[in-house]
Amino acid sequence: MHLETDDLGHRFPGRPWLFRHLDARLEPGRVYALTGPSGSGKSTLLSLLAGWSEPTEGSIRRAGIGHVGWVFQNPHGTPRRTALDHVTLPLLASGLDPRTAEREATEILGRFALSSVAAQEFRRLSGGEAQRLMLARAIAGRPGLLLVDEPTAQLDLPTARRVNDAIRRLATDATIVVVATHDEHTRDACTDHIDLARFEARDGATT
Ligand SMILES: Nc1ncnc2c1ncn2[C@@H]1O[C@H](COP(=O)(O)OP(=O)(O)OP(=O)(O)O)[C@@H](O)[C@H]1O
């Protein structure tokens, strides 16, 4: 399984190129930080990698990638469901029996430092706990590709630090992880780095 971009470039109609000539090969077991100035096209590149939109030039090859998971900067959960429920559900959906699903979910919550809030309803979680739960839930779904957009953007420093610890734990053999971020600590938590500023188009042409 891998994901490969070949001479990838993108611009919106009538706008300058965001980036051009991006060649990258992404592998499971790695966590890629995607950085670049505001407006450089990080979120756009995530959508292209997901296959939600088509690049202006070049191509993306998705070899053996099943479903794509997303974690956004604002955590979205089911208010009255517990943290454990949030992680157990994708495991049940993947066909595990309830006992095994709950055991695995408990293990995953532990990996993301959420054991103490396993029985707590989503609406009672702190912002950092809720965001770590989104990462835990996403990993439980075993996506081939997991896209994470600005996971610490809404968080204060100590809370962001714990989320960054969770980012470190995202590396698994089953998943390619890409994290768009402005946060240098998030970047340091990743195993690899794609800096969009390196692929900026210099000409600024719109035609
Ligand atoms: N559908 C669209 N049509 C036209 N322009 C768009 C569209 N979507 C995004 N843009 C523009 O493309 C540029 C890149 O946006 P994008 O959100 O990918 O950047 P980003 O690097 O993720 O920014 P930030 O770090 O601020 O979140 C921005 O100037 C944005 O206004």
The ligand as an SDF file (V2000), in Angstrom:
LIG
                    3D

 31 33  0  0  0  0  0  0  0  0999 V2000
  -13.0200   26.2580   -3.8600 N   0  0  0  0  0  0  0  0  0  0  0  0
  -12.1460   27.2660   -3.9390 C   0  0  0  0  0  0  0  0  0  0  0  0
  -12.2160   28.1760   -4.9380 N   0  0  0  0  0  0  0  0  0  0  0  0
  -11.3270   29.1940   -5.0340 C   0  0  0  0  0  0  0  0  0  0  0  0
  -10.3250   29.3940   -4.1550 N   0  0  0  0  0  0  0  0  0  0  0  0
  -10.2030   28.5180   -3.1400 C   0  0  0  0  0  0  0  0  0  0  0  0
  -11.1040   27.4150   -2.9660 C   0  0  0  0  0  0  0  0  0  0  0  0
  -10.7330   26.7300   -1.8660 N   0  0  0  0  0  0  0  0  0  0  0  0
   -9.6470   27.3600   -1.3640 C   0  0  0  0  0  0  0  0  0  0  0  0
   -9.3360   28.4390   -2.1260 N   0  0  0  0  0  0  0  0  0  0  0  0
   -8.2050   29.3620   -1.9220 C   0  0  0  0  0  0  0  0  0  0  0  0
   -7.0090   28.6100   -2.1230 O   0  0  0  0  0  0  0  0  0  0  0  0
   -6.0050   29.0450   -1.2130 C   0  0  0  0  0  0  0  0  0  0  0  0
   -5.5000   27.8420   -0.4240 C   0  0  0  0  0  0  0  0  0  0  0  0
   -6.4830   27.4620    0.5250 O   0  0  0  0  0  0  0  0  0  0  0  0
   -6.2190   26.3090    1.5880 P   0  0  0  0  0  0  0  0  0  0  0  0
   -7.3710   26.3240    2.5350 O   0  0  0  0  0  0  0  0  0  0  0  0
   -5.9160   25.0410    0.8820 O   0  0  0  0  0  0  0  0  0  0  0  0
   -4.8830   26.8350    2.2860 O   0  0  0  0  0  0  0  0  0  0  0  0
   -4.2180   26.3940    3.6710 P   0  0  0  0  0  0  0  0  0  0  0  0
   -2.7460   26.3130    3.4270 O   0  0  0  0  0  0  0  0  0  0  0  0
   -4.9000   25.1750    4.1980 O   0  0  0  0  0  0  0  0  0  0  0  0
   -4.5530   27.6710    4.5490 O   0  0  0  0  0  0  0  0  0  0  0  0
   -4.6760   27.8190    6.1550 P   0  0  0  0  0  0  0  0  0  0  0  0
   -3.3290   27.4530    6.7040 O   0  0  0  0  0  0  0  0  0  0  0  0
   -4.9900   29.2740    6.3270 O   0  0  0  0  0  0  0  0  0  0  0  0
   -5.7850   26.8940    6.5900 O   0  0  0  0  0  0  0  0  0  0  0  0
   -6.6110   30.1440   -0.3870 C   0  0  0  0  0  0  0  0  0  0  0  0
   -6.2460   31.3800   -0.9560 O   0  0  0  0  0  0  0  0  0  0  0  0
   -8.1040   29.8980   -0.5150 C   0  0  0  0  0  0  0  0  0  0  0  0
   -8.8230   31.1200   -0.4090 O   0  0  0  0  0  0  0  0  0  0  0  0
  1  2  1  0
  2  3  1  0
  2  7  2  0
  3  4  2  0
  4  5  1  0
  5  6  2  0
  6  7  1  0
  6 10  1  0
  7  8  1  0
  8  9  2  0
  9 10  1  0
 10 11  1  0
 11 12  1  0
 11 30  1  0
 12 13  1  0
 13 14  1  0
 13 28  1  0
 14 15  1  0
 15 16  1  0
 16 17  2  0
 16 18  1  0
 16 19  1  0
 19 20  1  0
 20 21  2  0
 20 22  1  0
 20 23  1  0
 23 24  1  0
 24 25  2  0
 24 26  1  0
 24 27  1  0
 28 29  1  0
 28 30  1  0
 30 31  1  0
M  END
$$$$
